[in-house]
Amino acid sequence: MKIKINGVDEALILKDISVLSQTYFNQAALVEEGEDLTANFKEEAIPGGIVVYGEIGDYKQSVERLYEGDPQKTKKFAYLACYAKVLEEMTGVAQSWGLLNGMRPTKLVHSMKKSGQSDEAVKNFMEKEYLASPEKMDLLLEVANRQLEVIPDLYQLEKEVSVYLGIPFCPTRCAYCTFAAYAYEPFKKWVEPFVETLIKEIEGVGKYISKQKIPVTSIYFGGGTATSLSADQLKRVMDAVYKNLANDQQVREITMEAGRPDTITVEKLQLIKDYGIKRISINPQTYHQKTLDTIGRHHTVQDIIDKYEMAKELEIENINMDLIVGLPGEGPKDLAYSLEQTAKLQPESLTVHMLAYKRKSKLTQERGLYTTATKEEIQEMGRMTYAFARKNKYVPYYLYRQKNISGNMENIGYSKAGHESIYNILMMEEAQNVLGFGVGASSKFLIGTSVHNPRDIKTYLDTYENYIEKKIQTLDETLLAQAEAFAKSE
């Protein structure tokens, strides 16, 4: 769908209009000529605010907004709301997420709750300002309130950090993946040099953490698949983390990403248990062998079940399992079967992802080769996962959205009571600084700055010292900014 926009010159508004268009039309693009659709806008000043008028053919809408904060932000959302209402009238389709196209909608809820606003006030504002449906607002509030039960001091953790370890190896590369991940066999000569460099990076930043006496809240061994390393390599990395950053007695939670069952052994699981790690991931994505083969996961459905049972025999307390809704060739009946198999295992945590077409993934680049579910089917499958969670006593505790996510839906992390991931909450709500180590790992700081380690292995090996310095320098700037802010509040 080619769309021409008249009456809007501001790049930021046009950018968000483009994103909003894609929630209504497949592969929508803004053009200056050759359009399939033309939207005309004009605005009018009113005392203390603005009215925006929009029309597409015979469909007309207007939106009035008063300046209750940043006038430019008010103007932008007035235009977006007007455009959404015209499209809704024209297509007969209401987008349940409204204008909430960002990755972390729960952050908006927390910002209002932190300022003392009630759930009712938050809901009313979000439904009016962002056109979010009552159902999505109930979901956001349920997630936010659950997070505050799990981490009552969520708003007071600015002076602590969490740690992410990016171990960039997997047995194979999945068709939907865009992470900094490398198939193990073709890149195995890089594994040992990577481990040695990762340990040096941990030691370098660890000296600063120890000197400044910065507490570590949570640790996440991710990737890739962390358990792609040998037991000896994994032990050396864990030793470095425990010695230089924090150990299992000093943090609230440690998670080990063991998502690919073909990387799991009894030896590695025993090592994980011996180091006091209570939460791991074993990710089916689907319980259909044909789909696993299609997306490039070279293990069997039975492998998933066997490795889950192996972990349970070793009394791993909290196992997370991921499912992806909308994988090639799968529809509601296929999802129903995967949910039936999940119900038999009853993992403590369940993360439900809607397939997202990421620009650099094989799945996106070769999209024409795959049969995928319609938007309506995806939304039906989303409702199936909601019902499954309720029936099996899973509670939503974190949520995020992605660009080009199927069905304009959302990804939800569920868990049984008491098994929520602290790291996932802290990272998603950006409640504290997160330090990333390893290939492709990102460090994110509360002052709005990020430090991104190289995604290329050789570049990481050659330049890791630069990224140690960048992380330390940015932590210094963050601590100074926090001290200044605290002094002003006194």
Backbone torsions as a table, in degrees:
resi	resn	phi	psi	omega
1	MET	NA	120.9	178.3
2	LYS	-100.4	123.3	-172.4
3	ILE	-121.5	130.1	176.0
4	LYS	-104.7	132.2	-179.5
5	ILE	-111.2	120.5	176.2
6	ASN	-107.3	139.0	174.6
7	GLY	93.3	8.3	177.6
8	VAL	-128.0	120.2	-180.0
9	ASP	-110.3	-15.3	-172.3
10	GLU	-82.1	124.8	-172.4
11	ALA	-59.9	-40.1	-177.2
12	LEU	-66.5	-37.5	177.7
13	ILE	-68.9	-42.5	178.8
14	LEU	-62.2	-38.4	179.3
15	LYS	-61.4	-45.3	-179.3
16	ASP	-71.6	-31.8	174.3
17	ILE	-63.1	-39.6	178.5
18	SER	-62.1	-44.6	178.6
19	VAL	-63.4	-43.6	-179.8
20	LEU	-63.2	-37.2	179.7
21	SER	-59.8	-35.6	-176.7
22	GLN	-71.1	-17.3	176.0
23	THR	-78.7	-16.9	179.2
24	TYR	-101.6	-33.7	-174.1
25	PHE	-130.2	141.9	176.7
26	ASN	-68.6	132.2	175.4
27	GLN	51.7	44.2	177.1
28	ALA	-69.9	143.3	179.2
29	ALA	-145.1	142.3	176.3
30	LEU	-84.7	134.0	-178.6
31	VAL	-132.9	163.3	176.9
32	GLU	-98.6	-18.2	175.6
33	GLU	-157.1	163.5	-177.2
34	GLY	75.8	29.6	-172.5
35	GLU	-78.9	153.5	170.2
36	ASP	-94.0	-22.4	-174.3
37	LEU	-146.5	140.3	178.0
38	THR	-123.3	126.9	176.3
39	ALA	-112.5	127.1	-179.3
40	ASN	-110.4	134.1	179.6
41	PHE	-125.7	152.3	166.3
42	LYS	-152.7	157.9	-177.7
43	GLU	-127.7	159.4	179.9
44	GLU	-143.0	134.4	178.6
45	ALA	-78.5	140.4	172.0
46	ILE	-129.1	163.6	179.7
47	PRO	-56.0	116.0	176.6
48	GLY	76.8	14.6	-178.2
49	GLY	-174.2	-153.0	-172.4
50	ILE	-150.3	147.8	170.1
51	VAL	-119.3	130.1	177.0
52	VAL	-112.5	131.6	177.7
53	TYR	-110.4	135.7	178.2
54	GLY	-136.1	148.6	177.7
55	GLU	-147.9	144.0	170.8
56	ILE	-131.0	105.9	-175.2
57	GLY	60.3	-124.2	-179.3
58	ASP	-87.5	0.0	-177.7
59	TYR	-94.2	125.3	-175.2
60	LYS	-133.9	142.2	176.8
61	GLN	-145.8	157.6	172.4
62	SER	-137.8	150.6	179.9
63	VAL	-134.3	130.1	177.9
64	GLU	-109.5	133.0	177.1
65	ARG	-136.5	135.9	173.7
66	LEU	-92.7	150.6	-178.5
67	TYR	-78.7	95.8	178.8
68	GLU	-99.9	-3.1	179.3
69	GLY	-158.2	-126.9	179.2
70	ASP	-68.4	116.1	-178.6
71	PRO	-57.7	-37.3	-178.5
72	GLN	-67.0	-39.3	178.1
73	LYS	-67.6	-40.5	177.5
74	THR	-60.2	-43.5	179.5
75	LYS	-62.4	-45.7	-178.5
76	LYS	-58.6	-47.5	-177.2
77	PHE	-72.9	-23.5	173.2
78	ALA	-66.5	-43.4	177.2
79	TYR	-64.0	-45.6	-178.0
80	LEU	-64.8	-41.1	179.1
81	ALA	-63.9	-41.4	179.6
82	CYS	-63.0	-45.5	-179.8
83	TYR	-62.8	-43.7	179.9
84	ALA	-62.1	-40.1	-178.7
85	LYS	-68.7	-36.6	177.0
86	VAL	-65.7	-44.7	179.5
87	LEU	-64.3	-38.2	178.4
88	GLU	-62.9	-43.0	178.3
89	GLU	-64.8	-41.0	-176.3
90	MET	-70.5	-42.4	-174.5
91	THR	-94.1	-19.1	-175.0
92	GLY	75.9	12.9	-177.6
93	VAL	-115.2	125.2	175.2
94	ALA	-101.8	125.8	178.4
95	GLN	-81.0	119.8	-173.4
96	SER	-64.6	-26.9	177.7
97	TRP	-87.8	-4.2	177.9
98	GLY	55.7	-123.7	-177.5
99	LEU	-96.0	6.9	-178.1
100	LEU	-82.8	79.1	-177.6
101	ASN	-99.4	0.1	178.6
102	GLY	-75.1	168.5	-176.3
103	MET	-72.5	-33.6	-170.2
104	ARG	-122.3	72.6	-179.0
105	PRO	-64.1	-25.4	-179.5
106	THR	-66.6	-25.3	178.2
107	LYS	-59.9	-36.6	178.6
108	LEU	-64.5	-40.5	177.9
109	VAL	-62.5	-45.9	-179.4
110	HIS	-64.3	-37.6	-179.1
111	SER	-62.7	-35.5	178.8
112	MET	-77.0	-40.4	178.5
113	LYS	-65.3	-36.8	179.5
114	LYS	-62.8	-30.8	179.1
115	SER	-84.3	3.6	174.0
116	GLY	97.6	7.4	-177.9
117	GLN	-80.0	145.8	-178.3
118	SER	-76.0	163.6	177.1
119	ASP	-59.5	-39.0	-179.9
120	GLU	-64.0	-41.6	179.0
121	ALA	-65.5	-41.3	178.2
122	VAL	-60.8	-47.9	-178.4
123	LYS	-61.6	-46.1	-179.1
124	ASN	-62.3	-42.2	-179.7
125	PHE	-65.1	-45.7	-176.3
126	MET	-67.5	-35.7	178.2
127	GLU	-68.9	-36.2	-180.0
128	LYS	-79.2	-49.2	-173.1
129	GLU	-75.4	-42.1	-174.4
130	TYR	-107.6	-0.3	179.2
131	LEU	59.0	27.1	177.7
132	ALA	-72.0	142.8	-178.4
133	SER	-72.4	155.3	176.5
134	PRO	-56.0	-35.9	-178.7
135	GLU	-65.0	-43.7	-180.0
136	LYS	-69.8	-35.1	178.3
137	MET	-68.0	-37.6	175.8
138	ASP	-62.0	-39.9	178.5
139	LEU	-64.1	-46.4	-179.6
140	LEU	-61.4	-42.4	-179.5
141	LEU	-68.2	-37.8	176.9
142	GLU	-61.7	-43.2	179.1
143	VAL	-64.1	-49.3	-177.1
144	ALA	-61.1	-42.9	-179.0
145	ASN	-69.0	-34.7	176.4
146	ARG	-65.2	-40.6	179.2
147	GLN	-60.7	-38.8	179.6
148	LEU	-71.3	-26.2	173.7
149	GLU	-71.5	-39.7	-178.6
150	VAL	-72.4	-41.8	-179.5
151	ILE	-126.5	83.0	-177.7
152	PRO	-58.2	-27.6	-179.9
153	ASP	-98.9	30.5	-178.1
154	LEU	-53.4	-35.3	-177.0
155	TYR	-87.3	2.6	-177.8
156	GLN	-122.1	24.9	-175.4
157	LEU	-107.4	20.5	-175.8
158	GLU	-62.9	-27.8	-175.2
159	LYS	-89.2	-2.4	175.4
160	GLU	-102.4	170.2	177.9
161	VAL	-131.3	157.7	166.5
162	SER	-114.9	161.5	-172.1
163	VAL	-125.4	135.1	175.1
164	TYR	-121.7	129.6	177.6
165	LEU	-108.6	114.4	-179.5
166	GLY	-94.6	103.5	-179.9
167	ILE	-104.1	106.8	-159.7
168	PRO	-89.4	36.1	-177.2
169	PHE	-123.8	143.1	174.5
170	CYS	-140.1	159.1	176.2
171	PRO	-57.3	-40.8	174.7
172	THR	-145.0	169.6	178.0
173	ARG	-100.7	122.7	-178.6
174	CYS	-71.2	151.0	-174.9
175	ALA	-64.5	-25.8	-177.2
176	TYR	-93.8	-2.6	-168.6
177	CYS	-83.9	138.8	171.0
178	THR	-128.1	10.6	177.4
179	PHE	-68.7	165.0	174.1
180	ALA	-75.8	81.6	-175.2
181	ALA	-134.5	140.2	-176.3
182	TYR	-125.1	138.3	174.8
183	ALA	-61.8	132.1	-169.0
184	TYR	-60.5	-53.1	-172.7
185	GLU	-58.8	-50.2	-179.5
186	PRO	-64.9	-21.3	-175.3
187	PHE	-117.3	18.0	-172.8
188	LYS	-65.3	-23.6	178.1
189	LYS	-67.0	-17.6	-178.9
190	TRP	-91.5	-10.7	-171.8
191	VAL	-64.9	-50.9	-178.3
192	GLU	-65.3	-45.2	175.2
193	PRO	-58.9	-36.1	177.5
194	PHE	-63.3	-46.7	-179.4
195	VAL	-58.1	-45.8	-179.7
196	GLU	-61.5	-40.5	-179.2
197	THR	-72.2	-40.0	177.4
198	LEU	-57.9	-42.9	179.2
199	ILE	-62.6	-40.2	177.7
200	LYS	-63.9	-40.0	178.8
201	GLU	-64.8	-43.1	178.0
202	ILE	-60.6	-44.4	179.9
203	GLU	-63.8	-40.5	-177.9
204	GLY	-63.8	-47.7	179.6
205	VAL	-74.9	-32.5	-179.3
206	GLY	-59.5	-34.3	177.7
207	LYS	-60.3	-41.2	179.8
208	TYR	-68.8	-44.0	180.0
209	ILE	-58.2	-44.2	-179.6
210	SER	-66.3	-44.4	-179.0
211	LYS	-61.4	-42.2	-178.6
212	GLN	-84.3	-6.6	-179.7
213	LYS	55.5	47.7	-179.9
214	ILE	-87.0	120.8	179.7
215	PRO	-70.0	146.3	174.5
216	VAL	-105.7	125.7	-176.6
217	THR	-85.1	-46.7	-175.6
218	SER	-149.8	158.1	-179.2
219	ILE	-133.2	136.7	-179.5
220	TYR	-129.6	116.5	173.7
221	PHE	-89.2	104.1	-174.9
222	GLY	-121.9	-150.4	-178.4
223	GLY	168.8	-134.3	13.7
224	GLY	53.2	-157.6	177.3
225	THR	-128.0	114.0	-174.3
226	ALA	-58.6	-36.3	-177.6
227	THR	-79.4	10.7	168.6
228	SER	-69.2	-25.0	175.9
229	LEU	-68.5	155.4	173.8
230	SER	-68.0	164.1	179.1
231	ALA	-59.1	-40.3	179.7
232	ASP	-65.4	-44.8	179.6
233	GLN	-64.3	-42.8	179.2
234	LEU	-62.1	-41.8	178.8
235	LYS	-61.9	-41.7	-179.9
236	ARG	-64.3	-39.5	177.7
237	VAL	-66.7	-44.5	179.6
238	MET	-62.8	-40.3	176.9
239	ASP	-59.6	-42.5	-179.5
240	ALA	-63.7	-42.1	178.7
241	VAL	-63.9	-47.6	-176.7
242	TYR	-65.9	-35.6	-178.3
243	LYS	-77.1	-37.4	-169.9
244	ASN	-105.6	-21.8	-177.2
245	LEU	-117.3	-63.5	178.1
246	ALA	-173.1	156.0	177.7
247	ASN	-111.6	-178.9	-174.3
248	ASP	-65.2	-21.4	178.5
249	GLN	-83.7	-14.6	-174.8
250	GLN	-102.7	-9.0	-176.6
251	VAL	-118.1	165.7	179.5
252	ARG	-82.7	-25.3	-175.2
253	GLU	-163.3	144.9	169.4
254	ILE	-130.9	132.4	178.0
255	THR	-117.6	139.7	175.1
256	MET	-116.4	120.2	177.7
257	GLU	-79.1	107.0	177.2
258	ALA	-119.2	38.9	-167.9
259	GLY	-55.4	-35.5	-179.2
260	ARG	-91.0	115.6	-176.4
261	PRO	-61.7	-23.8	-179.7
262	ASP	-75.7	3.4	174.1
263	THR	-105.8	-4.8	-171.3
264	ILE	-93.2	132.6	173.4
265	THR	-131.6	163.0	176.0
266	VAL	-59.3	-40.4	-178.2
267	GLU	-60.7	-44.6	-179.0
268	LYS	-68.8	-41.0	178.7
269	LEU	-64.0	-39.1	178.4
270	GLN	-65.6	-39.4	176.9
271	LEU	-61.0	-46.2	178.4
272	ILE	-57.7	-44.6	-179.7
273	LYS	-66.6	-42.4	-179.6
274	ASP	-60.8	-29.1	-179.5
275	TYR	-90.3	10.6	173.7
276	GLY	75.7	19.1	179.0
277	ILE	-86.5	121.8	-172.4
278	LYS	-104.9	-10.4	-176.0
279	ARG	-125.8	127.6	175.5
280	ILE	-134.4	164.9	173.9
281	SER	-115.7	133.7	169.6
282	ILE	-128.6	109.2	-164.1
283	ASN	-107.9	110.2	176.2
284	PRO	-68.8	-44.5	-169.2
285	GLN	69.6	-40.4	176.0
286	THR	-160.1	159.7	175.0
287	TYR	-110.4	29.5	177.4
288	HIS	-115.0	119.0	-176.2
289	GLN	-61.3	-38.0	-179.1
290	LYS	-60.7	-40.1	179.5
291	THR	-69.2	-42.4	177.5
292	LEU	-56.8	-42.2	178.7
293	ASP	-65.4	-40.1	-178.2
294	THR	-63.8	-41.1	-175.7
295	ILE	-88.6	0.0	172.3
296	GLY	89.5	22.8	175.9
297	ARG	-97.3	107.9	-171.9
298	HIS	-89.1	54.6	172.5
299	HIS	-137.1	171.3	-178.3
300	THR	-101.8	164.2	174.3
301	VAL	-60.8	-39.1	-179.6
302	GLN	-63.9	-32.3	176.3
303	ASP	-57.8	-41.2	-179.7
304	ILE	-59.3	-50.2	-176.9
305	ILE	-65.5	-43.7	-178.3
306	ASP	-62.1	-44.0	-177.4
307	LYS	-72.1	-32.1	174.5
308	TYR	-62.5	-47.5	-178.7
309	GLU	-66.1	-33.7	176.5
310	MET	-61.7	-44.6	179.6
311	ALA	-64.9	-37.5	179.3
312	LYS	-68.4	-36.9	177.6
313	GLU	-62.8	-30.2	177.5
314	LEU	-89.3	7.5	174.4
315	GLU	62.8	39.6	168.8
316	ILE	-67.9	124.7	-166.7
317	GLU	-75.5	-36.8	-170.9
318	ASN	-134.3	105.3	178.8
319	ILE	-108.1	124.1	173.9
320	ASN	-96.3	143.1	173.8
321	MET	-129.8	137.1	178.8
322	ASP	-101.0	141.8	167.7
323	LEU	-123.8	143.0	174.9
324	ILE	-112.9	122.8	179.8
325	VAL	-91.0	129.4	176.0
326	GLY	96.9	18.6	176.0
327	LEU	-63.1	157.6	-176.0
328	PRO	-52.0	131.0	176.6
329	GLY	81.2	-2.2	-176.4
330	GLU	-104.9	137.5	176.6
331	GLY	-128.1	-164.9	-176.9
332	PRO	-56.5	-39.9	-179.7
333	LYS	-65.1	-38.1	179.5
334	ASP	-67.0	-42.3	178.0
335	LEU	-63.6	-39.9	-180.0
336	ALA	-57.3	-39.9	179.0
337	TYR	-66.6	-44.5	179.1
338	SER	-61.6	-37.7	177.8
339	LEU	-68.0	-36.2	176.5
340	GLU	-61.2	-42.3	179.9
341	GLN	-68.4	-37.1	177.0
342	THR	-63.3	-40.1	-180.0
343	ALA	-61.9	-32.6	178.9
344	LYS	-67.2	-36.5	-177.5
345	LEU	-84.1	-36.1	-178.6
346	GLN	53.9	58.0	175.4
347	PRO	-62.1	154.3	-178.4
348	GLU	-67.8	-30.2	179.7
349	SER	-129.4	146.7	178.8
350	LEU	-140.7	119.9	177.7
351	THR	-107.6	123.3	-178.0
352	VAL	-106.8	114.5	178.8
353	HIS	-103.8	136.2	166.8
354	MET	-88.2	132.3	-178.5
355	LEU	-54.3	128.3	177.0
356	ALA	-113.9	134.0	-179.6
357	TYR	-87.8	89.3	-178.4
358	LYS	-80.7	136.3	-167.7
359	ARG	-52.7	-40.0	-173.0
360	LYS	-95.5	4.3	-179.3
361	SER	-78.6	152.8	176.4
362	LYS	-59.9	-38.6	-178.7
363	LEU	-60.4	-40.3	179.5
364	THR	-73.3	-43.8	-177.3
365	GLN	-67.1	-26.1	179.4
366	GLU	-117.3	33.9	-172.0
367	ARG	-57.1	-33.7	-178.8
368	GLY	-65.1	-15.4	-178.5
369	LEU	-85.8	-10.6	-174.5
370	TYR	-113.9	147.9	171.7
371	THR	-96.8	123.5	-177.3
372	THR	-126.2	160.2	-176.9
373	ALA	-68.0	153.8	175.9
374	THR	-75.4	166.6	178.0
375	LYS	-58.5	-41.4	-179.3
376	GLU	-65.3	-39.9	177.9
377	GLU	-66.1	-40.6	178.3
378	ILE	-60.4	-44.4	-179.2
379	GLN	-66.4	-37.2	174.2
380	GLU	-61.8	-42.8	179.5
381	MET	-66.4	-34.5	174.9
382	GLY	-59.7	-43.9	178.6
383	ARG	-64.7	-33.5	176.6
384	MET	-62.6	-39.4	179.8
385	THR	-69.7	-36.0	176.4
386	TYR	-59.1	-48.2	-177.6
387	ALA	-64.3	-40.0	178.4
388	PHE	-61.1	-44.2	-178.8
389	ALA	-61.2	-46.3	-179.5
390	ARG	-61.5	-45.6	-177.0
391	LYS	-62.7	-35.5	-175.5
392	ASN	-100.1	14.1	174.0
393	LYS	62.6	38.4	170.4
394	TYR	-95.6	135.3	-179.0
395	VAL	-111.1	133.7	177.3
396	PRO	-71.1	130.4	-177.8
397	TYR	-129.3	-11.3	167.7
398	TYR	-151.9	157.2	-171.3
399	LEU	-153.4	141.0	173.1
400	TYR	-152.3	161.5	-178.2
401	ARG	-123.3	159.2	-178.8
402	GLN	-133.2	154.8	173.3
403	LYS	-64.2	139.7	179.0
404	ASN	60.5	32.4	176.9
405	ILE	-75.6	140.1	-176.0
406	SER	-61.1	135.8	175.0
407	GLY	68.9	11.1	-175.4
408	ASN	53.2	42.5	-174.9
409	MET	-100.4	-145.3	-176.8
410	GLU	-153.0	159.9	173.0
411	ASN	-99.9	135.1	-176.4
412	ILE	-128.1	132.0	171.1
413	GLY	-95.2	121.0	177.8
414	TYR	-109.4	158.2	171.7
415	SER	-156.7	159.6	166.5
416	LYS	-70.8	154.9	-178.4
417	ALA	-55.7	129.6	177.6
418	GLY	89.6	1.2	-178.5
419	HIS	-119.7	21.2	178.2
420	GLU	-68.7	149.0	178.3
421	SER	-87.6	117.1	178.4
422	ILE	-64.5	-42.3	179.5
423	TYR	-59.6	-45.2	-178.6
424	ASN	-59.3	-40.6	179.6
425	ILE	-66.1	-49.6	-176.8
426	LEU	-62.5	-41.9	-179.3
427	MET	-68.5	-44.5	-175.5
428	MET	-70.3	-36.9	-179.0
429	GLU	-89.6	1.5	178.0
430	GLU	49.7	50.1	-175.7
431	ALA	-85.3	-12.4	-179.9
432	GLN	-158.3	174.9	176.3
433	ASN	-71.5	138.7	176.6
434	VAL	-119.0	123.2	179.9
435	LEU	-97.6	123.3	-179.4
436	GLY	-105.0	132.5	178.8
437	PHE	-122.7	143.0	176.2
438	GLY	103.8	178.9	-176.0
439	VAL	-65.6	126.4	176.1
440	GLY	74.3	2.4	-177.8
441	ALA	-76.1	139.8	179.3
442	SER	-107.8	136.4	171.0
443	SER	-103.4	127.1	-176.2
444	LYS	-120.8	131.5	-172.6
445	PHE	-118.1	148.9	-175.5
446	LEU	-65.6	-16.8	177.6
447	ILE	-79.6	3.4	177.4
448	GLY	91.8	8.8	-178.9
449	THR	-104.2	147.4	175.6
450	SER	-127.0	150.6	172.3
451	VAL	-123.1	117.8	-175.5
452	HIS	-107.3	115.2	174.8
453	ASN	-64.6	151.8	179.9
454	PRO	-59.4	143.6	176.2
455	ARG	-83.0	-21.8	179.3
456	ASP	-85.0	130.6	-174.5
457	ILE	-61.3	-49.1	-177.0
458	LYS	-62.1	-41.0	178.7
459	THR	-62.4	-40.7	177.0
460	TYR	-60.7	-45.9	-179.8
461	LEU	-61.2	-37.0	-176.1
462	ASP	-79.8	-24.7	-169.6
463	THR	-124.4	9.4	-173.5
464	TYR	-56.1	-33.4	-178.6
465	GLU	-62.4	-35.8	177.3
466	ASN	-61.0	-36.8	-176.5
467	TYR	-79.9	-25.0	169.5
468	ILE	-62.0	-48.4	-179.8
469	GLU	-61.7	-42.3	-179.2
470	LYS	-63.8	-41.3	179.5
471	LYS	-65.4	-44.0	-179.8
472	ILE	-64.4	-43.6	179.5
473	GLN	-61.6	-42.9	-178.7
474	THR	-71.5	-34.3	173.7
475	LEU	-62.9	-41.2	175.8
476	ASP	-56.7	-48.2	-179.1
477	GLU	-62.9	-37.9	-179.4
478	THR	-68.0	-45.5	179.2
479	LEU	-62.3	-39.0	178.1
480	LEU	-64.8	-44.2	179.4
481	ALA	-63.1	-39.5	178.9
482	GLN	-66.7	-39.1	178.7
483	ALA	-64.5	-41.9	178.9
484	GLU	-65.1	-41.6	179.3
485	ALA	-64.5	-39.5	179.3
486	PHE	-65.2	-41.2	-179.6
487	ALA	-62.6	-38.8	-179.6
488	LYS	-68.1	-31.4	-177.4
489	SER	-78.5	-14.8	-178.1
490	GLU	-75.3	NA	NA
